[in-house]
Amino acid sequence: MDTQRLILFFVFSFSILMLWEAWQKEGRPVQAPATTAATVPTPTSTPTSSVAPVISKGAGGVPAAAAEAPRAAHDRVRVTSGEAVAEIDTLGGDLVYLEFKEHKDTNDKSKNFILLTPDYRYSVQSGLIGADLPNHKTLFSASSKLASLARGQDHLDVRLEAPSVNGVKVAKILTFHRDSHLIDISYEITNGGAEPLATHAYFQVTRDGKSPPGDTAMMSTYTGAVVYTEQDKYVKVGFSDIDKGKTPYSKTADNGWIGMVQHYFVTALLPLEKQPREFYTKKLADDFYSVGVIVPSPAIAPGTTGKVSVRLYAGPQEQDKLKAIAPGLELVVDYGWLTVIAAPLFWVLQYFHAWLNNWGLAIILLTVVIKLVFFPLSAASYRSMAKMKLVSPRLMKLREQYGEDRVKMNQAMMDLYKTEKINPLGGCLPIVVQIPVFISLYWVLLAAVELRHAPFYGWITDLASPDPWYVLPALMMGSMVIQTKLNPTPPDPVQAKVMMIMPFAFGVMFFFFPSGLVLYWFVNNILSILQQWQITRMMGDGKTVARR
């Protein structure tokens, strides 16, 4: 097996794997769409708690939600901070809209990217568990419909007040921070009654099961729930798992977080460390899900005020920031089973970008570095192929001499290889070693939000998307043709014809790969061609091998 066939085999296998995964995803039975309303729908029930050991009473029952107010009575508080524009619905105090100023829409780069949106019924809800306590169906009041983080302010508190019931006053406070995608969601509970008040608070993210725009057969990514604990580590809970009632995670813990992920972005609920918590995932309606966490509130004595809060991270999967926010949060950047290779590759790529300030140039420099690392193996490979090319005429003679007697022909070929000290598989090892690097870089370019909409030069304005004019794939295809010419011609005429067609057949697949990946492979091919040509030229004097 020669090098060209081997590389094409691996590229083909990798492509088939991605196509199969995409087909599996698209081939699932389509669920009946839920009836949509004018605003974000609310789940039909409030989660119940089983974290009873920390609270003596009041946590086990589900509160009877207050009758939902007429839609016309709803207000939205529009919040403008340094990083985002958000909208909070006074019904439940839900965070129902979140727009990022520094990230552009997938399809229309003239618009900002919107993460939380009624289009996906994507929102963040919360409430208290206990008789007559406010939940996500309670109508709150706000002092103003507009709030803005003023210059010089580090944070902005948006305060919503619930109606007082039985002397208990509850305020829901959302705190936005400058230059941060963290939002604190807190309940301030004042117990004006005669008895101690014990309760739990739940926080949940709701979303439908649709994938975000941009997912294609060759760029299919995971959209769904995730849970992280020290015990189970990072666990994906797909929407199909929620449909079946599967809970492949620890429900109770004193650490960890839960959230929803999609391509490039994550919405995660982050309770305080060492605070008892209960995780849950639920199907609320057809193609409508929630994931959440229940945390206890300290017992509140009469005449005192208590507080319970959870941090929310809703933003891009920026790898240099996620790890500092919460343990395991960086794992939402999913490189798959080749993380051990992909993570260092991204670190090096990020280092080069800090130096060059261009992700495309960083990819080229990374290609050169990888080529230098594999240079000894590549040199041995190309020397082996050069020798194979020199003995090709003698191999053709052996084929003519033995005709259809493949046993004798193969024995004669092995004797020839032994005499000339040629390893017919000598060109395979470098390619086999580089295939994991190729796949790892694919996932780096696919998963890294830092490369989303990152321009190179000219017509390439997004290295994480396919080349819009297919220029790089065409150049890639041309480089594959040149490599085919430099490789030894297979003795079998049919194989020789197939090898000439393969660059065009497989080159078409690169039309759908991220342009950053095509750039890597094209530069790699150019370096390989130069190296192979030089070694072949240096061995030109070895033509005596072909004349023996």
CORKAUR-V619776 format. One record per residue. N is the residue number from 0. SS is DSSP state (2 for helix, 1 for strand, 0 for the rest). PSI is psi in degrees with one decimal (NA if undefined). BURIAL is 1 if it has 24 or more other ideal C-beta (glycine too) atoms within 12 Angstrom, else 0. Layout:
BEGIN
n:N ss:SS psi:PSI burial:BURIAL
n:N ss:SS psi:PSI burial:BURIAL
END
This chain:
BEGIN
n:0 ss:0 psi:124.7 burial:1
n:1 ss:0 psi:170.2 burial:1
n:2 ss:2 psi:-42.4 burial:1
n:3 ss:2 psi:-43.1 burial:1
n:4 ss:2 psi:-37.2 burial:1
n:5 ss:2 psi:-45.7 burial:1
n:6 ss:2 psi:-39.9 burial:1
n:7 ss:2 psi:-35.7 burial:1
n:8 ss:2 psi:-45.3 burial:0
n:9 ss:2 psi:-41.2 burial:1
n:10 ss:2 psi:-43.0 burial:1
n:11 ss:2 psi:-45.4 burial:0
n:12 ss:2 psi:-42.7 burial:0
n:13 ss:2 psi:-41.5 burial:1
n:14 ss:2 psi:-41.3 burial:1
n:15 ss:2 psi:-39.7 burial:0
n:16 ss:2 psi:-46.2 burial:0
n:17 ss:2 psi:-40.4 burial:1
n:18 ss:2 psi:-39.0 burial:0
n:19 ss:2 psi:-45.0 burial:0
n:20 ss:2 psi:-41.0 burial:0
n:21 ss:2 psi:-39.3 burial:0
n:22 ss:2 psi:-40.6 burial:0
n:23 ss:2 psi:-40.6 burial:0
n:24 ss:2 psi:-46.5 burial:1
n:25 ss:2 psi:-23.6 burial:0
n:26 ss:0 psi:-2.3 burial:0
n:27 ss:0 psi:148.2 burial:0
n:28 ss:0 psi:134.2 burial:0
n:29 ss:0 psi:128.3 burial:0
n:30 ss:0 psi:152.0 burial:0
n:31 ss:0 psi:132.0 burial:0
n:32 ss:0 psi:143.7 burial:0
n:33 ss:0 psi:152.3 burial:0
n:34 ss:0 psi:127.8 burial:0
n:35 ss:0 psi:152.1 burial:0
n:36 ss:0 psi:179.1 burial:0
n:37 ss:0 psi:-27.3 burial:0
n:38 ss:0 psi:-176.3 burial:1
n:39 ss:0 psi:126.7 burial:1
n:40 ss:0 psi:156.6 burial:1
n:41 ss:0 psi:145.5 burial:1
n:42 ss:0 psi:158.1 burial:1
n:43 ss:0 psi:-11.0 burial:0
n:44 ss:0 psi:164.9 burial:1
n:45 ss:0 psi:139.3 burial:1
n:46 ss:0 psi:146.9 burial:1
n:47 ss:0 psi:159.4 burial:1
n:48 ss:0 psi:142.6 burial:1
n:49 ss:0 psi:22.6 burial:1
n:50 ss:0 psi:39.9 burial:1
n:51 ss:2 psi:-27.7 burial:0
n:52 ss:2 psi:-25.7 burial:0
n:53 ss:2 psi:-10.9 burial:1
n:54 ss:0 psi:135.5 burial:1
n:55 ss:0 psi:-29.0 burial:0
n:56 ss:0 psi:164.2 burial:0
n:57 ss:0 psi:-5.6 burial:1
n:58 ss:0 psi:-15.1 burial:1
n:59 ss:0 psi:-27.4 burial:0
n:60 ss:0 psi:155.4 burial:0
n:61 ss:0 psi:126.7 burial:1
n:62 ss:0 psi:145.9 burial:1
n:63 ss:0 psi:112.3 burial:0
n:64 ss:0 psi:141.8 burial:1
n:65 ss:0 psi:149.4 burial:1
n:66 ss:0 psi:134.3 burial:0
n:67 ss:0 psi:134.1 burial:0
n:68 ss:0 psi:155.9 burial:0
n:69 ss:0 psi:146.8 burial:0
n:70 ss:2 psi:-33.8 burial:0
n:71 ss:2 psi:-21.2 burial:0
n:72 ss:2 psi:-10.3 burial:0
n:73 ss:0 psi:139.8 burial:1
n:74 ss:0 psi:161.1 burial:1
n:75 ss:1 psi:135.4 burial:1
n:76 ss:1 psi:119.7 burial:1
n:77 ss:1 psi:124.6 burial:1
n:78 ss:1 psi:129.4 burial:1
n:79 ss:1 psi:119.1 burial:1
n:80 ss:0 psi:-177.1 burial:1
n:81 ss:0 psi:-31.5 burial:1
n:82 ss:0 psi:-26.9 burial:1
n:83 ss:1 psi:168.8 burial:1
n:84 ss:1 psi:126.0 burial:1
n:85 ss:1 psi:157.7 burial:1
n:86 ss:1 psi:133.3 burial:1
n:87 ss:1 psi:124.2 burial:1
n:88 ss:1 psi:131.4 burial:1
n:89 ss:0 psi:-16.4 burial:1
n:90 ss:1 psi:100.9 burial:1
n:91 ss:0 psi:-10.7 burial:1
n:92 ss:0 psi:29.0 burial:1
n:93 ss:1 psi:142.2 burial:1
n:94 ss:1 psi:107.0 burial:1
n:95 ss:1 psi:-7.2 burial:1
n:96 ss:1 psi:133.2 burial:1
n:97 ss:1 psi:115.7 burial:1
n:98 ss:1 psi:133.9 burial:1
n:99 ss:1 psi:129.2 burial:1
n:100 ss:1 psi:-32.0 burial:0
n:101 ss:1 psi:-1.0 burial:0
n:102 ss:1 psi:138.8 burial:1
n:103 ss:1 psi:158.3 burial:1
n:104 ss:0 psi:148.4 burial:0
n:105 ss:0 psi:-43.0 burial:1
n:106 ss:0 psi:-28.9 burial:0
n:107 ss:0 psi:100.1 burial:0
n:108 ss:0 psi:-3.1 burial:0
n:109 ss:0 psi:-9.0 burial:0
n:110 ss:0 psi:155.1 burial:0
n:111 ss:1 psi:155.5 burial:0
n:112 ss:1 psi:137.1 burial:1
n:113 ss:1 psi:121.2 burial:1
n:114 ss:1 psi:-63.6 burial:1
n:115 ss:1 psi:125.5 burial:1
n:116 ss:0 psi:146.1 burial:1
n:117 ss:2 psi:-21.5 burial:1
n:118 ss:2 psi:-32.2 burial:0
n:119 ss:2 psi:10.7 burial:1
n:120 ss:0 psi:40.0 burial:1
n:121 ss:0 psi:113.1 burial:1
n:122 ss:1 psi:169.0 burial:1
n:123 ss:1 psi:122.2 burial:1
n:124 ss:1 psi:163.5 burial:1
n:125 ss:1 psi:166.8 burial:1
n:126 ss:1 psi:176.2 burial:1
n:127 ss:1 psi:147.6 burial:1
n:128 ss:1 psi:122.6 burial:1
n:129 ss:0 psi:157.3 burial:1
n:130 ss:0 psi:124.9 burial:1
n:131 ss:0 psi:12.9 burial:1
n:132 ss:0 psi:148.6 burial:1
n:133 ss:0 psi:143.6 burial:1
n:134 ss:0 psi:-161.9 burial:1
n:135 ss:0 psi:3.2 burial:1
n:136 ss:0 psi:2.7 burial:1
n:137 ss:0 psi:138.8 burial:1
n:138 ss:1 psi:116.6 burial:1
n:139 ss:0 psi:168.2 burial:1
n:140 ss:1 psi:147.7 burial:1
n:141 ss:1 psi:145.8 burial:1
n:142 ss:0 psi:-22.7 burial:0
n:143 ss:0 psi:151.5 burial:0
n:144 ss:0 psi:-5.0 burial:0
n:145 ss:1 psi:139.3 burial:0
n:146 ss:1 psi:140.5 burial:1
n:147 ss:1 psi:140.7 burial:0
n:148 ss:0 psi:111.4 burial:1
n:149 ss:0 psi:158.0 burial:0
n:150 ss:0 psi:131.3 burial:0
n:151 ss:0 psi:-13.4 burial:0
n:152 ss:0 psi:138.1 burial:0
n:153 ss:0 psi:-27.5 burial:0
n:154 ss:1 psi:163.7 burial:0
n:155 ss:1 psi:124.1 burial:1
n:156 ss:1 psi:127.8 burial:1
n:157 ss:1 psi:116.1 burial:1
n:158 ss:1 psi:129.3 burial:1
n:159 ss:1 psi:137.1 burial:1
n:160 ss:1 psi:133.7 burial:0
n:161 ss:0 psi:153.9 burial:1
n:162 ss:0 psi:139.1 burial:0
n:163 ss:0 psi:132.4 burial:0
n:164 ss:1 psi:125.2 burial:1
n:165 ss:0 psi:35.1 burial:0
n:166 ss:0 psi:0.9 burial:0
n:167 ss:1 psi:121.4 burial:1
n:168 ss:1 psi:133.3 burial:1
n:169 ss:1 psi:130.5 burial:1
n:170 ss:1 psi:135.0 burial:1
n:171 ss:1 psi:127.0 burial:1
n:172 ss:1 psi:124.4 burial:1
n:173 ss:1 psi:122.9 burial:1
n:174 ss:1 psi:119.8 burial:1
n:175 ss:1 psi:141.3 burial:1
n:176 ss:1 psi:145.1 burial:1
n:177 ss:0 psi:139.1 burial:0
n:178 ss:0 psi:37.7 burial:0
n:179 ss:0 psi:147.4 burial:1
n:180 ss:0 psi:13.0 burial:1
n:181 ss:1 psi:137.2 burial:1
n:182 ss:1 psi:125.5 burial:1
n:183 ss:1 psi:128.4 burial:1
n:184 ss:1 psi:116.7 burial:1
n:185 ss:1 psi:151.9 burial:1
n:186 ss:1 psi:126.3 burial:1
n:187 ss:1 psi:113.2 burial:1
n:188 ss:1 psi:118.7 burial:1
n:189 ss:1 psi:118.4 burial:1
n:190 ss:1 psi:101.6 burial:1
n:191 ss:0 psi:8.1 burial:0
n:192 ss:0 psi:-172.6 burial:1
n:193 ss:0 psi:-9.2 burial:0
n:194 ss:0 psi:151.4 burial:0
n:195 ss:0 psi:145.1 burial:0
n:196 ss:1 psi:123.5 burial:1
n:197 ss:1 psi:133.2 burial:1
n:198 ss:1 psi:174.6 burial:1
n:199 ss:1 psi:156.1 burial:1
n:200 ss:1 psi:140.4 burial:1
n:201 ss:1 psi:147.1 burial:1
n:202 ss:1 psi:130.2 burial:1
n:203 ss:1 psi:153.9 burial:1
n:204 ss:1 psi:128.3 burial:1
n:205 ss:1 psi:147.8 burial:1
n:206 ss:1 psi:152.8 burial:1
n:207 ss:1 psi:178.1 burial:1
n:208 ss:0 psi:11.8 burial:1
n:209 ss:0 psi:143.4 burial:1
n:210 ss:0 psi:151.8 burial:1
n:211 ss:0 psi:162.1 burial:1
n:212 ss:0 psi:145.5 burial:0
n:213 ss:0 psi:-18.4 burial:1
n:214 ss:0 psi:125.6 burial:0
n:215 ss:0 psi:177.8 burial:1
n:216 ss:0 psi:-37.3 burial:1
n:217 ss:0 psi:-6.2 burial:1
n:218 ss:0 psi:47.6 burial:1
n:219 ss:0 psi:129.4 burial:1
n:220 ss:0 psi:166.6 burial:1
n:221 ss:0 psi:132.4 burial:1
n:222 ss:0 psi:122.2 burial:1
n:223 ss:1 psi:-167.3 burial:1
n:224 ss:1 psi:151.3 burial:1
n:225 ss:1 psi:147.8 burial:1
n:226 ss:1 psi:138.5 burial:1
n:227 ss:1 psi:129.6 burial:1
n:228 ss:1 psi:160.7 burial:1
n:229 ss:0 psi:-30.7 burial:0
n:230 ss:0 psi:-50.9 burial:0
n:231 ss:0 psi:-12.1 burial:1
n:232 ss:1 psi:-141.5 burial:0
n:233 ss:1 psi:119.0 burial:1
n:234 ss:1 psi:127.0 burial:1
n:235 ss:1 psi:134.5 burial:1
n:236 ss:1 psi:92.0 burial:1
n:237 ss:0 psi:160.8 burial:1
n:238 ss:2 psi:-33.3 burial:1
n:239 ss:2 psi:-34.0 burial:1
n:240 ss:2 psi:-41.4 burial:1
n:241 ss:2 psi:-39.0 burial:1
n:242 ss:2 psi:-39.3 burial:1
n:243 ss:0 psi:-1.3 burial:0
n:244 ss:0 psi:16.9 burial:0
n:245 ss:0 psi:140.1 burial:0
n:246 ss:0 psi:76.1 burial:0
n:247 ss:0 psi:45.3 burial:0
n:248 ss:0 psi:161.2 burial:1
n:249 ss:0 psi:125.3 burial:0
n:250 ss:0 psi:-33.0 burial:1
n:251 ss:1 psi:145.8 burial:1
n:252 ss:1 psi:174.7 burial:1
n:253 ss:0 psi:20.6 burial:0
n:254 ss:0 psi:169.1 burial:1
n:255 ss:0 psi:-179.7 burial:1
n:256 ss:1 psi:170.1 burial:1
n:257 ss:1 psi:150.9 burial:1
n:258 ss:1 psi:-175.4 burial:1
n:259 ss:1 psi:135.9 burial:1
n:260 ss:1 psi:152.7 burial:1
n:261 ss:1 psi:177.9 burial:1
n:262 ss:0 psi:118.6 burial:1
n:263 ss:0 psi:-16.6 burial:1
n:264 ss:1 psi:158.0 burial:1
n:265 ss:1 psi:145.5 burial:1
n:266 ss:1 psi:111.0 burial:1
n:267 ss:1 psi:137.5 burial:1
n:268 ss:1 psi:124.3 burial:1
n:269 ss:1 psi:89.6 burial:1
n:270 ss:0 psi:163.7 burial:1
n:271 ss:0 psi:148.4 burial:0
n:272 ss:0 psi:142.5 burial:0
n:273 ss:0 psi:9.4 burial:0
n:274 ss:0 psi:129.1 burial:1
n:275 ss:0 psi:145.8 burial:1
n:276 ss:1 psi:156.2 burial:1
n:277 ss:1 psi:125.0 burial:1
n:278 ss:1 psi:149.8 burial:1
n:279 ss:1 psi:153.8 burial:1
n:280 ss:1 psi:139.5 burial:1
n:281 ss:1 psi:147.6 burial:1
n:282 ss:1 psi:118.1 burial:1
n:283 ss:1 psi:-32.7 burial:1
n:284 ss:1 psi:-177.8 burial:1
n:285 ss:0 psi:124.3 burial:0
n:286 ss:0 psi:38.8 burial:1
n:287 ss:1 psi:123.9 burial:1
n:288 ss:1 psi:160.2 burial:1
n:289 ss:1 psi:146.8 burial:1
n:290 ss:1 psi:139.9 burial:1
n:291 ss:1 psi:-179.0 burial:1
n:292 ss:1 psi:140.8 burial:1
n:293 ss:1 psi:130.2 burial:1
n:294 ss:1 psi:148.1 burial:1
n:295 ss:1 psi:151.5 burial:1
n:296 ss:1 psi:138.8 burial:1
n:297 ss:1 psi:147.5 burial:1
n:298 ss:1 psi:133.0 burial:1
n:299 ss:1 psi:116.7 burial:1
n:300 ss:0 psi:156.5 burial:0
n:301 ss:0 psi:135.6 burial:0
n:302 ss:0 psi:5.7 burial:0
n:303 ss:0 psi:170.5 burial:0
n:304 ss:1 psi:134.0 burial:0
n:305 ss:1 psi:166.5 burial:1
n:306 ss:1 psi:139.9 burial:1
n:307 ss:1 psi:136.9 burial:1
n:308 ss:1 psi:159.6 burial:1
n:309 ss:1 psi:141.3 burial:1
n:310 ss:1 psi:145.9 burial:1
n:311 ss:1 psi:128.0 burial:1
n:312 ss:1 psi:117.3 burial:1
n:313 ss:1 psi:101.8 burial:1
n:314 ss:1 psi:-167.1 burial:1
n:315 ss:1 psi:156.4 burial:1
n:316 ss:0 psi:66.4 burial:1
n:317 ss:0 psi:112.1 burial:1
n:318 ss:2 psi:-30.3 burial:1
n:319 ss:2 psi:-8.9 burial:0
n:320 ss:2 psi:-31.2 burial:1
n:321 ss:2 psi:-41.7 burial:1
n:322 ss:2 psi:-32.9 burial:0
n:323 ss:2 psi:-18.3 burial:0
n:324 ss:2 psi:-46.1 burial:1
n:325 ss:0 psi:145.4 burial:1
n:326 ss:0 psi:132.0 burial:0
n:327 ss:0 psi:-6.6 burial:1
n:328 ss:2 psi:-27.0 burial:1
n:329 ss:2 psi:-15.4 burial:1
n:330 ss:2 psi:-10.8 burial:1
n:331 ss:2 psi:-21.2 burial:1
n:332 ss:0 psi:98.7 burial:1
n:333 ss:0 psi:108.2 burial:1
n:334 ss:0 psi:3.7 burial:1
n:335 ss:2 psi:-152.3 burial:1
n:336 ss:2 psi:-4.7 burial:0
n:337 ss:2 psi:26.9 burial:1
n:338 ss:2 psi:-36.4 burial:1
n:339 ss:2 psi:-26.0 burial:0
n:340 ss:2 psi:-40.9 burial:1
n:341 ss:2 psi:-40.9 burial:1
n:342 ss:2 psi:-48.4 burial:1
n:343 ss:2 psi:-34.9 burial:0
n:344 ss:2 psi:-44.2 burial:1
n:345 ss:2 psi:-37.8 burial:1
n:346 ss:2 psi:-44.9 burial:1
n:347 ss:2 psi:-42.4 burial:1
n:348 ss:2 psi:-41.9 burial:1
n:349 ss:2 psi:-37.2 burial:1
n:350 ss:2 psi:-45.3 burial:0
n:351 ss:2 psi:-36.2 burial:1
n:352 ss:2 psi:-39.2 burial:1
n:353 ss:2 psi:-28.1 burial:0
n:354 ss:2 psi:-43.1 burial:0
n:355 ss:2 psi:-20.7 burial:0
n:356 ss:0 psi:31.7 burial:0
n:357 ss:0 psi:119.1 burial:0
n:358 ss:2 psi:-32.3 burial:1
n:359 ss:2 psi:-45.5 burial:1
n:360 ss:2 psi:-35.2 burial:1
n:361 ss:2 psi:-38.5 burial:1
n:362 ss:2 psi:-41.7 burial:1
n:363 ss:2 psi:-45.4 burial:1
n:364 ss:2 psi:-38.1 burial:1
n:365 ss:2 psi:-38.6 burial:1
n:366 ss:2 psi:-44.4 burial:1
n:367 ss:2 psi:-42.5 burial:1
n:368 ss:2 psi:-45.5 burial:1
n:369 ss:2 psi:-39.4 burial:1
n:370 ss:2 psi:-39.3 burial:1
n:371 ss:2 psi:-38.5 burial:0
n:372 ss:2 psi:-39.8 burial:0
n:373 ss:0 psi:9.0 burial:1
n:374 ss:2 psi:-47.0 burial:0
n:375 ss:2 psi:-42.5 burial:0
n:376 ss:2 psi:-42.5 burial:1
n:377 ss:2 psi:-41.7 burial:1
n:378 ss:2 psi:-43.9 burial:1
n:379 ss:2 psi:-38.8 burial:1
n:380 ss:2 psi:-47.1 burial:1
n:381 ss:2 psi:-31.0 burial:1
n:382 ss:2 psi:-40.1 burial:1
n:383 ss:2 psi:-41.5 burial:1
n:384 ss:2 psi:-35.3 burial:1
n:385 ss:2 psi:-41.9 burial:1
n:386 ss:2 psi:-40.1 burial:1
n:387 ss:2 psi:-38.1 burial:1
n:388 ss:2 psi:-35.2 burial:1
n:389 ss:2 psi:-32.6 burial:1
n:390 ss:0 psi:2.4 burial:1
n:391 ss:2 psi:-42.6 burial:1
n:392 ss:2 psi:-38.9 burial:0
n:393 ss:2 psi:-34.0 burial:1
n:394 ss:2 psi:-37.5 burial:1
n:395 ss:2 psi:-37.8 burial:0
n:396 ss:2 psi:-39.5 burial:0
n:397 ss:2 psi:-39.6 burial:1
n:398 ss:2 psi:-43.5 burial:1
n:399 ss:2 psi:-35.4 burial:0
n:400 ss:2 psi:-43.0 burial:0
n:401 ss:2 psi:-7.3 burial:0
n:402 ss:0 psi:-121.2 burial:0
n:403 ss:0 psi:-0.5 burial:0
n:404 ss:0 psi:86.2 burial:0
n:405 ss:2 psi:-29.9 burial:0
n:406 ss:2 psi:-50.4 burial:0
n:407 ss:2 psi:-36.8 burial:0
n:408 ss:2 psi:-43.5 burial:0
n:409 ss:2 psi:-37.6 burial:0
n:410 ss:2 psi:-40.6 burial:0
n:411 ss:2 psi:-38.8 burial:1
n:412 ss:2 psi:-41.6 burial:1
n:413 ss:2 psi:-37.0 burial:0
n:414 ss:2 psi:-39.7 burial:0
n:415 ss:2 psi:-45.3 burial:1
n:416 ss:2 psi:-40.5 burial:1
n:417 ss:2 psi:-41.3 burial:0
n:418 ss:2 psi:-43.6 burial:0
n:419 ss:2 psi:2.5 burial:1
n:420 ss:0 psi:51.1 burial:0
n:421 ss:0 psi:131.0 burial:1
n:422 ss:0 psi:108.3 burial:0
n:423 ss:0 psi:-19.9 burial:1
n:424 ss:0 psi:8.7 burial:0
n:425 ss:0 psi:-24.6 burial:1
n:426 ss:0 psi:-1.6 burial:1
n:427 ss:2 psi:-41.2 burial:1
n:428 ss:2 psi:-48.2 burial:0
n:429 ss:2 psi:-37.5 burial:1
n:430 ss:2 psi:-42.1 burial:1
n:431 ss:2 psi:-40.9 burial:0
n:432 ss:2 psi:-35.4 burial:1
n:433 ss:2 psi:-19.3 burial:1
n:434 ss:2 psi:-46.4 burial:1
n:435 ss:2 psi:-34.4 burial:1
n:436 ss:2 psi:-42.9 burial:1
n:437 ss:2 psi:-47.9 burial:1
n:438 ss:2 psi:-41.0 burial:1
n:439 ss:2 psi:-43.5 burial:1
n:440 ss:2 psi:-33.7 burial:1
n:441 ss:2 psi:-47.6 burial:1
n:442 ss:2 psi:-32.3 burial:1
n:443 ss:2 psi:-48.2 burial:1
n:444 ss:2 psi:-28.0 burial:1
n:445 ss:2 psi:-34.7 burial:1
n:446 ss:2 psi:-24.5 burial:1
n:447 ss:0 psi:113.5 burial:1
n:448 ss:2 psi:-22.1 burial:1
n:449 ss:2 psi:-27.0 burial:1
n:450 ss:2 psi:-3.3 burial:1
n:451 ss:0 psi:124.2 burial:1
n:452 ss:0 psi:21.5 burial:1
n:453 ss:0 psi:121.6 burial:1
n:454 ss:0 psi:158.0 burial:0
n:455 ss:0 psi:-99.0 burial:1
n:456 ss:0 psi:155.2 burial:0
n:457 ss:0 psi:-127.0 burial:0
n:458 ss:0 psi:-13.0 burial:0
n:459 ss:0 psi:100.5 burial:1
n:460 ss:0 psi:-4.0 burial:1
n:461 ss:0 psi:104.4 burial:1
n:462 ss:0 psi:-14.7 burial:1
n:463 ss:0 psi:-0.3 burial:1
n:464 ss:0 psi:160.7 burial:1
n:465 ss:0 psi:151.9 burial:1
n:466 ss:0 psi:118.4 burial:1
n:467 ss:0 psi:-25.2 burial:0
n:468 ss:0 psi:2.3 burial:0
n:469 ss:0 psi:24.3 burial:0
n:470 ss:2 psi:-48.7 burial:0
n:471 ss:2 psi:-44.8 burial:1
n:472 ss:2 psi:-36.2 burial:1
n:473 ss:2 psi:-42.2 burial:0
n:474 ss:2 psi:-38.3 burial:1
n:475 ss:2 psi:-43.7 burial:1
n:476 ss:2 psi:-41.3 burial:1
n:477 ss:2 psi:-39.9 burial:0
n:478 ss:2 psi:-33.5 burial:1
n:479 ss:2 psi:-36.3 burial:1
n:480 ss:2 psi:-43.9 burial:1
n:481 ss:2 psi:-41.9 burial:0
n:482 ss:2 psi:-37.6 burial:1
n:483 ss:2 psi:-40.0 burial:1
n:484 ss:2 psi:-35.0 burial:0
n:485 ss:2 psi:-23.2 burial:1
n:486 ss:0 psi:157.7 burial:1
n:487 ss:0 psi:140.1 burial:1
n:488 ss:0 psi:126.1 burial:1
n:489 ss:0 psi:142.8 burial:1
n:490 ss:0 psi:-32.4 burial:1
n:491 ss:0 psi:121.7 burial:0
n:492 ss:2 psi:-36.5 burial:0
n:493 ss:2 psi:-45.0 burial:0
n:494 ss:2 psi:-38.9 burial:0
n:495 ss:2 psi:-41.1 burial:1
n:496 ss:2 psi:-40.8 burial:0
n:497 ss:2 psi:-41.2 burial:0
n:498 ss:2 psi:-30.0 burial:1
n:499 ss:2 psi:-28.7 burial:0
n:500 ss:2 psi:-31.4 burial:0
n:501 ss:2 psi:-41.2 burial:1
n:502 ss:2 psi:-36.0 burial:1
n:503 ss:2 psi:-40.9 burial:0
n:504 ss:2 psi:-47.5 burial:0
n:505 ss:2 psi:-24.2 burial:1
n:506 ss:2 psi:-29.8 burial:1
n:507 ss:2 psi:-34.0 burial:1
n:508 ss:2 psi:-30.3 burial:1
n:509 ss:2 psi:-13.7 burial:1
n:510 ss:2 psi:-25.1 burial:1
n:511 ss:2 psi:0.2 burial:1
n:512 ss:0 psi:156.3 burial:1
n:513 ss:0 psi:138.6 burial:1
n:514 ss:2 psi:-26.9 burial:1
n:515 ss:2 psi:-37.6 burial:1
n:516 ss:2 psi:-40.8 burial:1
n:517 ss:2 psi:-39.0 burial:1
n:518 ss:2 psi:-45.5 burial:1
n:519 ss:2 psi:-49.7 burial:1
n:520 ss:2 psi:-33.4 burial:1
n:521 ss:2 psi:-47.6 burial:1
n:522 ss:2 psi:-40.4 burial:1
n:523 ss:2 psi:-41.5 burial:1
n:524 ss:2 psi:-42.1 burial:1
n:525 ss:2 psi:-45.2 burial:1
n:526 ss:2 psi:-38.6 burial:1
n:527 ss:2 psi:-41.1 burial:1
n:528 ss:2 psi:-45.2 burial:1
n:529 ss:2 psi:-43.3 burial:0
n:530 ss:2 psi:-44.1 burial:1
n:531 ss:2 psi:-40.5 burial:1
n:532 ss:2 psi:-43.2 burial:0
n:533 ss:2 psi:-44.5 burial:0
n:534 ss:2 psi:-40.7 burial:1
n:535 ss:2 psi:-40.1 burial:1
n:536 ss:2 psi:-40.5 burial:0
n:537 ss:2 psi:-28.5 burial:0
n:538 ss:2 psi:9.8 burial:1
n:539 ss:2 psi:-30.0 burial:0
n:540 ss:2 psi:-9.1 burial:0
n:541 ss:2 psi:23.3 burial:0
n:542 ss:2 psi:-13.9 burial:0
n:543 ss:2 psi:-25.7 burial:0
n:544 ss:2 psi:-39.9 burial:1
n:545 ss:2 psi:-21.0 burial:1
n:546 ss:2 psi:-7.2 burial:0
n:547 ss:0 psi:NA burial:0
END
